[in-house]
């Protein structure tokens, strides 16, 4: 059965005196005061059928704390796996069992199993606690987004202009066939001062 939390902390769970180390220690103490959040993560792991590795599998507490490390430090899964193996402060915060160094594939599978509802509950708990301690009023929200690859070409002036014509022309054709719109292309108009230069006329569009 997967453990929710590590019952006995390691003697080597010490945080650095650096500012980041002190910050991680304060975050760890806050999580210890809100252990009810672990049940949410444990339930998500069970619902997703995450296969348990070893005797007990990665504890839900380690999954939650690793997820918070990744989000707070803006790390990739590969970078998170490195820091959890390299940094004593990161290992102390994540409460990893002794000699455990999860790979990026394990971190990705377990952290991505945390549902949106659980994250919302965690965020609401953080905001509520900050309000009680008068650290944050919670009226301003910063939203982070992740860029993903999409079937869209890089925008340019000419391509955007062509996209506008390409998308709108079928609509104009349907409206013209129904008689609700008339589209005309007037003949070129020559400039009186220079009859050799012809200026292309703009198309006219009338909607009825």
Secondary structure, 3 states (H helix, E strand, C coil): CCCCCCCCCCCCCCCCCCHHHHHHHHHHHHHHHCCHHHHHHHHHHHHCCCCCCCCCCCCHHHHHHHHHHHHHHCCCHHHHHHHHHHCHHHHHHHCCCCCCCCCHHHHHHHHCCCCHHHHHHHHHHHHHHHHHCCCCCCCCCCCCCCCCCCCCCCCCHHHHHHHHHHHHHHHHHHHHHCCCEEEECCCCEECCCCCCCEECCCCEEEEC
